[in-house]
Each structure stands twice: as structure tokens, then as C-alpha cells.
Amino acid sequence: MGLVITRRAEESVDIGTDIRVTLLGITPDKHARLSIFRDGGAGVVVPRGVGEIAKIDDEREIKVCGVRDRQVTLNIEAPRNEAIVRTELYARDAAAAAG
């Protein structure tokens, strides 16, 4: 089991240093619209329902575990040595460093 995280529309998570996944929204039929972007490469938008997996590469994948109201629960599988960071934490850390 990987990291389980909940995201709302327009919230992102970075996997390692080269992957950003953003929840674009939820379709009327309860599918999560995920934007998966790799630095230096193309991005893709994929809809996934509960239980469905978006495979990024051989070592990384995202499974939609639940869709509720305006949020989606994701299970992110990645190598243990890769950080998985909610992107809003970058802004918080930058503000704290600025004092």
C-alpha cells in the first residue's frame, strides 16, 4: 500500500522531482479528472473511477480509492526514496522562510 491522500479540485501533489498530478475536477458520473505532467515532457488528462488506476510508469501509479462530494481519495504508489508532497506545502514553506 502506498500513500493515501485526499485532494480537492485544483489541488496537486508532486511525486519525486519530475511528476505533478492535479485533480482537475469530478465528472457527473463520479470520475476523477487527473492531470499528470512530467517535467520536460507532455502532460495527459485521464478520467478514473473508483478502483481504477492511472499508471505513470513501471514504478509509479495512482489509484482512485473514493469520490465524495468535491474531494477524491488517491492511493499513490511510488518508490520509497521518492518524496510525495502536497504542492500547497511549498507555499507554506516559502512563506515561513521569508519570515
N, C-alpha and C positions, 0 to 999 in steps of 0.2 A: 504494500500500500504506500502511496506517495503522500504528498502534502495535500490536504483538503482545505480549500479556501472558498469564500463566498465573495462574489463580485456583483455590483450593480451596473447598469448601463453606463458606458463610457469609462469604466474603471479598468485598469490594466495591471498586468503582472509581468515582470521580466524573468526569464528563465536563462540563467547563465548571463553571459555578456552580449549575446547575439540574437536572442529571441524575445519579442514582445507580443503578448496576447492581450487583446482588448475585447471586452464584451460590448458589442455594438447595440444590442437590444435583444428583445424576446419577440418571436413571431406570434401571431394569433394562435397558431397550433402548438404553442409552448416549446418551440425550438430556440436554443441559444444561438445567436448570430455572433460567431467569433472571428475576429481579425487576427491572423497570425502573420507576423512580419519578422523576417530575418535580416539583420544588418547586411548591407551590401548585396541584397537580393530582392526578389519580388515578394509581395505580400499576397495573401489569399483570404477570402472571406468564406467561411463554411458554416452552414446551419447544422446543429447537432441536437438531437432529442435526448431525453433521459436514458442513460445506459449506453449511449453512443460515444465513440472515441474518435478524436482527431489526432492522427499520428503525424508528428512533426518530422521525425527521422527514426533511425534504429534505436535510439536511446531515450527519446522524449515523446510523451503523448499526454493528451488531456481527455479526461472522461467527464461527461456531464452527469453528475450524480443527482441533481434535483433542480427543478424550476419552481419558484414560489413567488407570487406577487411580482415584484420588479427585481428579483435577485436570482442568481444562479449559483449553485454549489458545484465546484470543479474539483476533480482529483488530478493533480499534476504529478506525473512520473518523470523523473529526471535522474541523472547520475548524482550520487551523494555529494560529490565535490562541487556541484553547481549550486549557486545561490538562487533562491526563488524569492523575489522581492516585490511587494506591492508598490507600484510606482508612486503612490502618494507619499510614501516614506521618504523619497528623495527630496521632495519639497520641504518636509518637516525637518530633515537633517540639514538642509541648506539654510533654513531659517534659524535653526539652533546655532549653526556655525557662524552665521552673520551676527549673532548676539542680540 
